[in-house]
Amino acid sequence: MNILRKLKKFFIKHKRKIIRYSGITLIVAGLIVILFPLYTNFIMAGREDSVLAAWEEGVVYVQGADDGDNVKVLERDTEIIDPEMKLPFMISIPEIDLNRQVREGTDYGTLKLGPGFYIGSAFPGETGTCVVAGHRTTYGAPFNRLDELEEGDEIFIETFGNEKFTYIVTGQESVYPDDLSVLENTDYPSLVLSTCTPKYFATRRLIIFTDIKEIPKVKTAEEETQTEEILSVENISVEEVYEIITSSEDYIILDVRTLEEFNQGHLEGAVHIPVDDLEGRLGELPQDKPIIVYCKSGGRSSTAADLLVENSFTRVYDMSGGILEWEQKGYLIED
């Protein structure tokens, strides 16, 4: 009781000073809370400029093994973390003016340096969910404007192995920190960005969902040739057909005229399927052999050749001029 009385008397005697100094203490604490993010963001802005410049020059700074703040320099042809050099990687989001390097890990030391790759998630461009986390208000605040992203916005990723991927934002969601369902793997390449929400509080997580944008595959010269064969019919002269027949090359000669016309005379070894019956009899023709199509003068053979191409016959030739020109050239026909 004596202690309480003494404290009460002390408080009454020094009430004004206690209130004044308490107020000053609270103001200082408030300024620290406000200025700390600004200070860390200022420091990280300068450091990130150096990192981006180094990236463009083919050099990367990564964390050392002994200290989270220690960095070492690696050349672009150095195997860093994975053999395919998918880490570290650059993430760029034009809609929110973001261009940062993503490092391995989401621990405190890594996230101080910038966004971090969640270990165990899929690498960029691979099937599954690639997860990247970043600070919202401190240490450069890389994900400060993440909430501004809208469906359809593009996110670009460039790995240290020079691979480039584009992801499209499909939506966003605010979840509790212990809700890990949003990080589950997909059966296609996807990217998830995670940060705290609302700003200056860590009560929830803001999750940005994205799917990879399909990029047309660059075809090889051989694939281009195959595509052209699939999409078009090649015209062939009667002279070339004659050479094929006399050289015993493994071709199919297809006569698409009527049975009456066929019986009046046809090319040696020709298979007869009238053009009107061809669609229902495609199974009688092999798809792994070149097929030369002909008719009387070229009209029906053109229709038949197009039908074959539409049904995945890749090597189809239309004999120009038909059997009329064949006979004009003096080549023999079979009765």
Secondary structure, DSSP 8 states (H G I E B T S, - for coil): -HHHHHHHHHHHHTHHHHHHHHHHHHHHHHHHHHHHHHHHHHHHHHHHHHHHHHHHTTEEEEE-SS-TT-EEEEETTS--SSTT---SEEEEEGGGTEEEEEEE--SHHHHHHS-EE-TTS--TTSSEEEEEE--SSSTT-TTTTGGG--TT-EEEEEETTS-EEEEEEEEEEEE-TT--GGG---SSEEEEEEEEESTT--SEEEEEEEEE--------HHHHHHHHHHH--EEE-HHHHHHHHHTT-S-EEEE-S-HHHHHH-B-TT-EE--TTTGGGGGGGS-TTS-EEEE-SSSHHHHHHHHHHHHTT---EEEETTHHHHHHHTT---B-
